[in-house]
Amino acid sequence: MLVRIDVDSATAIFAQVAASVRADILAARLVPGDRLPAAREIADALDINVHTVLRAYQLLRDEGLVDLRRGRGAVISASAGPLAELAHDIRALVARAAAVGVSPAALASLVKETTL
């Protein structure tokens, strides 16, 4: 797993770490049951604070993508499995929204507010 961050980005580093893990889940590079590297490992590799990585892991846990288990660390949850299957649909929706002039931020808000 390769975590990518841009220290010059306006996006918080913890959000970038979480986005990198999400992207790996969408691309099926991470599947349910896969263990994420220890927070200290990622922090050392990226030269960032371990609490930044822990915050990213907690965000992913809150989204239902990661299970945090004492002694086992962070593990991709079973509920993350369908995301890879949805990747094509998500890309199509984003492309369609762009074609009709809907910004990514507006699309995210619309998706967030939509209930089934």
N, C-alpha and C positions, 0 to 999 in steps of 0.2 A: 504494500500500500504506500502510495506516494502522496503526502499531504502538501498542497501548494498554497502559499500565501504571498501576498504583495504588501510589503511593509509601507509602501507609498500610497496604498489605497485608503479611501475614506471609510471603507467598511472595516468594522472592528475585527481584530485578528481572531477572536474566538468564533465569530460568525463565518470567517473565511475557512477556518479549520472544519467547522460543521458542514459548510457548503462542499468542501472537498470530499468529506465522507459521504454526503448525500449523492454527489456526482458518481462516486464509485459504486454506490448501491444501485443507482439508476442504470449504470453501464454493466451491471452484474459482475463487477470485479470483486464486490463484497456480497456475500449471500448469507442468509440466516445461519447462525451458528459460528460464523467467522469471528475470531477474537481480534479486537483492535489492539494496536501496540499500547503499551503502558503509557500513561500521560507523561511520565518523566522522560521516556524514550523520545516521544515526539517533541517535547519541550526542548530537550537537549539538541536534537537534530535541527530544529528550527531556530534555536537560540531565543526562545521565548519563555515566559513564566509558566510553570507547571499548572498554576491555577487557571491560566487562560485555556489550556487544553481541557482541564476538568470542567470548566464552564461550557465549553463546546460539547463535551460528552453529556453533561447534564441537559443541555438544550436538546440534543438528539434523543435522550431518554424521555424528555417531556413530549417530544413529537412521536414517541412510540417506535423509534427506529433502532434504539440501542437499549439493551438491558445492562444495568450496572450491578454486578454481583461481587460482594466482598470475597476476596480470595481468588476470583476468576477474572476480575477486571471488566472491561466493556466488551459486550458480545452483541453482534447484529441480531436483532429480535426476529421472531418468526413473522411478525406483522410487516416487516420490511420486504419480504419476498415478492409480493405483488407489484412493488414499485418498478422493478425491471420490466415486468410485463406491460406496465402503463407508459413506459418511456416513449414509445412511438406515438401514442395518443397525446401525451403532453407536448411533444415537439410539434405535432400537427396543430394543436390548439394555439400554441405560441405563435406559430407561423400564420395561422388564420387571423389571430388578433392583430398581428403586425400589419397584415394585408389590409385590414379595415381601419387601421390607425389607432388601435388601442395600445397604450403604453404598457410595458411589463408591470409597472407599479399598479396601474389601474386593473389589469388582468388579475394580478395577485389579490387585490382587494375584492374583486368580483368573485373569484373562486373561494376566498375565505368566507365571504358573506352568504354564499350559496349553500343551502341545505337541501337534502333529499327528502 
